[in-house]
């Protein structure tokens, strides 16, 4: 089994790993969903690329592909929590306005800040990989309850820049992007399926299983003599391992 151990780079998931899943699903997602249709109508120039990409996707699916259909699709995808690139981009733009107005904020667990400091002391760069857009990630970490944490982070990746989180190829893309050999990168997530994909790309892995979070699907964990991925209760424990 691959142990976390010393690594030359760390890549972190957000929901359930650095931050509260509930905050994302109960605060940010509803905020964007409630404003989606009006925001698109009020920001025609900013929304045109999102609508175009949505129409392209609908065309591939053989569905109506006018702007009205695109808006309905974006609303439906939001309700389904679909990891669609145009939806993620649109959510990021809506959240940007909400952050600027002080209507929403990001969230990180206290041990996340401690872990970032520990990795900084060890001169290990830390990156973020989330299904949320790079823009949304930066806004999230710029507006936490501890202030702006962007100085602790070396870069960001999302499903549009790297690919789906449950596909090994995405982790090859990230390794190339940060210029560190795969076997020297540690990926930390609360989802086994994502960690499995990273392991297929020869990354090191660590599973964060917080008592306050839903453990999700942990199939494959505990079926062997040792679990498939080392398990930790928080991020600081990972950083100190």
LUMZA-508431 format. One record per residue (C-alpha): x, y, z; residue number from 1. Coordinates in steps of 0.2 Angstrom, whole numbers, plus 2048, in hexadecimal, padded with zeros to 3 digits. Each point is the difference from the previous one (the first is absolute). Layout:
+-----+-----+-----+-----+
!   u !   v !   w !   n !
+-----+-----+-----+-----+
!   X !   Y !   Z ! NUM !
...
+-----+-----+-----+-----+
END
This chain:
+-----+-----+-----+-----+
!   u !   v !   w !   n !
+-----+-----+-----+-----+
! 800 ! 800 ! 800 !   1 !
! 806 ! 811 ! 7FC !   2 !
! 803 ! 80B ! 810 !   3 !
! 7FE ! 813 ! 7FF !   4 !
! 812 ! 803 ! 807 !   5 !
! 80A ! 80F ! 7FA !   6 !
! 7FA ! 807 ! 7F0 !   7 !
! 806 ! 80D ! 7F4 !   8 !
! 7EF ! 807 ! 7FC !   9 !
! 7EF ! 7FE ! 808 !  10 !
! 7EF ! 801 ! 7F7 !  11 !
! 7F0 ! 803 ! 80A !  12 !
! 7EE ! 7FD ! 7FD !  13 !
! 7F4 ! 80D ! 807 !  14 !
! 7EF ! 7F9 ! 805 !  15 !
! 802 ! 7F5 ! 810 !  16 !
! 813 ! 802 ! 7FF !  17 !
! 805 ! 812 ! 803 !  18 !
! 7EE ! 806 ! 803 !  19 !
! 7EF ! 7FC ! 805 !  20 !
! 7F5 ! 7F7 ! 7F3 !  21 !
! 7F1 ! 807 ! 808 !  22 !
! 806 ! 812 ! 7FD !  23 !
! 801 ! 7FD ! 7EE !  24 !
! 7F0 ! 7F6 ! 7FE !  25 !
! 7F5 ! 80A ! 80C !  26 !
! 807 ! 812 ! 7FD !  27 !
! 80A ! 802 ! 7EF !  28 !
! 7F6 ! 7F5 ! 7F5 !  29 !
! 7EF ! 807 ! 805 !  30 !
! 806 ! 811 ! 7FE !  31 !
! 805 ! 7FD ! 7EE !  32 !
! 7F1 ! 7F6 ! 7FC !  33 !
! 7F4 ! 80E ! 806 !  34 !
! 809 ! 80D ! 7F6 !  35 !
! 804 ! 7F6 ! 7F0 !  36 !
! 7F2 ! 806 ! 7F4 !  37 !
! 801 ! 812 ! 805 !  38 !
! 813 ! 801 ! 800 !  39 !
! 801 ! 7F9 ! 7EF !  40 !
! 7F2 ! 80D ! 7FA !  41 !
! 80A ! 80E ! 809 !  42 !
! 811 ! 7FB ! 7F9 !  43 !
! 7FE ! 7FC ! 7EE !  44 !
! 812 ! 803 ! 7FB !  45 !
! 807 ! 7F6 ! 80E !  46 !
! 7F4 ! 7F2 ! 7FE !  47 !
! 801 ! 7FE ! 7EE !  48 !
! 80E ! 7F3 ! 800 !  49 !
! 7F8 ! 7F6 ! 80D !  50 !
! 7F0 ! 7FF ! 7F6 !  51 !
! 80A ! 7FC ! 7F0 !  52 !
! 808 ! 7F1 ! 809 !  53 !
! 7F0 ! 7FB ! 807 !  54 !
! 7F7 ! 800 ! 7EF !  55 !
! 80F ! 7F6 ! 7F9 !  56 !
! 7FD ! 7F3 ! 80D !  57 !
! 7EE ! 7FF ! 7FD !  58 !
! 803 ! 7FE ! 7EE !  59 !
! 80B ! 7F1 ! 803 !  60 !
! 7F2 ! 7F9 ! 80B !  61 !
! 7F3 ! 803 ! 7F2 !  62 !
! 7F6 ! 80C ! 80A !  63 !
! 7F9 ! 811 ! 7FC !  64 !
! 80F ! 80C ! 800 !  65 !
! 7FA ! 812 ! 800 !  66 !
! 803 ! 80C ! 80F !  67 !
! 7F0 ! 7FC ! 809 !  68 !
! 804 ! 7EE ! 7FF !  69 !
! 812 ! 803 ! 806 !  70 !
! 7FA ! 80A ! 810 !  71 !
! 7F4 ! 7F2 ! 804 !  72 !
! 80E ! 7F4 ! 7FE !  73 !
! 80B ! 80A ! 80B !  74 !
! 7F2 ! 800 ! 80E !  75 !
! 7FE ! 7ED ! 7FE !  76 !
! 812 ! 7FD ! 801 !  77 !
! 801 ! 80A ! 810 !  78 !
! 7F2 ! 7F6 ! 807 !  79 !
! 809 ! 7F0 ! 7FC !  80 !
! 811 ! 807 ! 806 !  81 !
! 806 ! 7FB ! 7EF !  82 !
! 813 ! 803 ! 7FD !  83 !
! 7FD ! 809 ! 7F0 !  84 !
! 80E ! 80D ! 7FB !  85 !
! 7F4 ! 80E ! 7FB !  86 !
! 7F6 ! 7FF ! 810 !  87 !
! 810 ! 800 ! 80A !  88 !
! 806 ! 80F ! 7F7 !  89 !
! 7EF ! 809 ! 802 !  90 !
! 7FF ! 7FC ! 813 !  91 !
! 812 ! 807 ! 802 !  92 !
! 7FA ! 811 ! 7F8 !  93 !
! 7F0 ! 801 ! 80B !  94 !
! 80A ! 7FC ! 810 !  95 !
! 80D ! 80D ! 7FB !  96 !
! 7F2 ! 80D ! 801 !  97 !
! 7FA ! 7F9 ! 810 !  98 !
! 812 ! 800 ! 808 !  99 !
! 802 ! 812 ! 7FA ! 100 !
! 7F0 ! 805 ! 808 ! 101 !
! 804 ! 7F7 ! 810 ! 102 !
! 7F0 ! 7F5 ! 7FE ! 103 !
! 80A ! 7EF ! 800 ! 104 !
! 811 ! 7FA ! 807 ! 105 !
! 80B ! 7F1 ! 7FF ! 106 !
! 804 ! 7F4 ! 80E ! 107 !
! 80F ! 7F6 ! 805 ! 108 !
! 802 ! 7F5 ! 80F ! 109 !
! 80D ! 807 ! 80D ! 110 !
! 80B ! 7F1 ! 7FE ! 111 !
! 801 ! 805 ! 7ED ! 112 !
! 809 ! 810 ! 804 ! 113 !
! 80C ! 7F7 ! 80C ! 114 !
! 804 ! 7F3 ! 7F3 ! 115 !
! 803 ! 80E ! 7F3 ! 116 !
! 80C ! 808 ! 80C ! 117 !
! 809 ! 7EF ! 803 ! 118 !
! 802 ! 7FD ! 7EE ! 119 !
! 807 ! 811 ! 7FD ! 120 !
! 80D ! 7FD ! 80E ! 121 !
! 805 ! 7F1 ! 7F7 ! 122 !
! 801 ! 809 ! 7EF ! 123 !
! 7F3 ! 7F5 ! 7F8 ! 124 !
! 7F5 ! 809 ! 7F4 ! 125 !
! 7ED ! 7FD ! 802 ! 126 !
! 7F4 ! 800 ! 7F1 ! 127 !
! 7ED ! 7FE ! 800 ! 128 !
! 7F6 ! 7F4 ! 7F4 ! 129 !
! 7ED ! 802 ! 800 ! 130 !
! 7F1 ! 7FE ! 7F5 ! 131 !
! 7FC ! 812 ! 804 ! 132 !
! 808 ! 80C ! 7F3 ! 133 !
! 811 ! 808 ! 803 ! 134 !
! 7F8 ! 811 ! 802 ! 135 !
! 7F4 ! 7F9 ! 80E ! 136 !
! 80F ! 7F7 ! 809 ! 137 !
! 80A ! 811 ! 801 ! 138 !
! 7F1 ! 809 ! 806 ! 139 !
! 7FC ! 7F3 ! 80D ! 140 !
! 812 ! 801 ! 807 ! 141 !
! 800 ! 812 ! 7FF ! 142 !
! 7F1 ! 802 ! 80B ! 143 !
! 801 ! 7F4 ! 80E ! 144 !
! 7FC ! 803 ! 813 ! 145 !
! 813 ! 801 ! 802 ! 146 !
! 802 ! 80D ! 7F2 ! 147 !
! 809 ! 7FE ! 7EF ! 148 !
! 80A ! 7F0 ! 800 ! 149 !
! 805 ! 801 ! 7ED ! 150 !
! 812 ! 803 ! 806 ! 151 !
! 801 ! 7EE ! 806 ! 152 !
! 7FC ! 7F8 ! 7F0 ! 153 !
! 80A ! 7FE ! 7F0 ! 154 !
! 7F3 ! 7FD ! 7F3 ! 155 !
! 7EF ! 7F9 ! 7FC ! 156 !
! 7F9 ! 7F3 ! 7F4 ! 157 !
! 7EE ! 7FC ! 7FC ! 158 !
! 7F6 ! 7F4 ! 7F4 ! 159 !
! 803 ! 80C ! 7F1 ! 160 !
! 813 ! 802 ! 803 ! 161 !
! 804 ! 7EE ! 805 ! 162 !
! 7F1 ! 7F5 ! 7FD ! 163 !
! 7F3 ! 7F6 ! 80B ! 164 !
! 806 ! 7FC ! 811 ! 165 !
! 7FD ! 7ED ! 7FE ! 166 !
! 80B ! 7FE ! 7F1 ! 167 !
! 812 ! 7FC ! 801 ! 168 !
! 805 ! 80A ! 7F1 ! 169 !
! 7FB ! 810 ! 80A ! 170 !
! 80D ! 7FD ! 80C ! 171 !
! 80D ! 7FD ! 7F3 ! 172 !
! 7FB ! 812 ! 7F9 ! 173 !
! 802 ! 807 ! 811 ! 174 !
! 811 ! 7F8 ! 803 ! 175 !
! 806 ! 807 ! 7F0 ! 176 !
! 7F9 ! 811 ! 805 ! 177 !
! 809 ! 801 ! 810 ! 178 !
! 810 ! 7F8 ! 7FA ! 179 !
! 802 ! 7F3 ! 80D ! 180 !
! 801 ! 7ED ! 7FD ! 181 !
! 7F0 ! 7F7 ! 804 ! 182 !
! 807 ! 7F5 ! 80E ! 183 !
! 806 ! 810 ! 809 ! 184 !
! 7EE ! 808 ! 800 ! 185 !
! 7F4 ! 7FD ! 80F ! 186 !
! 7ED ! 802 ! 7FC ! 187 !
! 7F5 ! 802 ! 80F ! 188 !
! 7ED ! 7FD ! 7FE ! 189 !
! 7F1 ! 7FA ! 809 ! 190 !
! 7FA ! 7F5 ! 7F2 ! 191 !
! 807 ! 7EF ! 7FC ! 192 !
! 7FC ! 801 ! 7EE ! 193 !
! 80B ! 80F ! 7FD ! 194 !
! 80E ! 7F9 ! 80A ! 195 !
! 7FF ! 7F0 ! 7F6 ! 196 !
! 802 ! 80A ! 7F0 ! 197 !
! 80F ! 809 ! 807 ! 198 !
! 808 ! 7EF ! 805 ! 199 !
! 7FE ! 7FA ! 7EE ! 200 !
! 80A ! 80F ! 7FB ! 201 !
! 80D ! 7FA ! 80D ! 202 !
! 7FD ! 80E ! 80C ! 203 !
! 801 ! 7FF ! 813 ! 204 !
! 7EF ! 801 ! 809 ! 205 !
! 7F8 ! 804 ! 810 ! 206 !
! 7EE ! 7FF ! 805 ! 207 !
! 7F9 ! 80D ! 80C ! 208 !
! 7F1 ! 7F9 ! 809 ! 209 !
! 7F9 ! 80E ! 80B ! 210 !
! 7F4 ! 7FB ! 80E ! 211 !
! 7F5 ! 80F ! 7FB ! 212 !
! 7FF ! 7FB ! 7EE ! 213 !
! 7F6 ! 7F2 ! 7F7 ! 214 !
! 80C ! 7F2 ! 7FD ! 215 !
! 7F9 ! 7FD ! 7EF ! 216 !
! 804 ! 7F0 ! 7F6 ! 217 !
! 80F ! 7F8 ! 808 ! 218 !
! 7FF ! 7F0 ! 7F6 ! 219 !
! 811 ! 7F8 ! 7FF ! 220 !
! 806 ! 807 ! 811 ! 221 !
! 803 ! 7F3 ! 80D ! 222 !
! 7FE ! 7F1 ! 7F4 ! 223 !
! 813 ! 7FD ! 800 ! 224 !
! 80C ! 7FD ! 80E ! 225 !
! 802 ! 813 ! 7FF ! 226 !
! 7F5 ! 80D ! 7F9 ! 227 !
! 803 ! 805 ! 7EE ! 228 !
! 804 ! 812 ! 805 ! 229 !
! 807 ! 806 ! 811 ! 230 !
! 7F2 ! 807 ! 80A ! 231 !
! 801 ! 810 ! 80B ! 232 !
! 7F3 ! 80A ! 80A ! 233 !
! 806 ! 811 ! 7FA ! 234 !
! 80D ! 809 ! 7F5 ! 235 !
! 80C ! 804 ! 80D ! 236 !
! 802 ! 7EE ! 804 ! 237 !
! 804 ! 7FD ! 7ED ! 238 !
! 80D ! 80E ! 801 ! 239 !
! 809 ! 7F9 ! 80F ! 240 !
! 800 ! 7EE ! 7FA ! 241 !
+-----+-----+-----+-----+
END
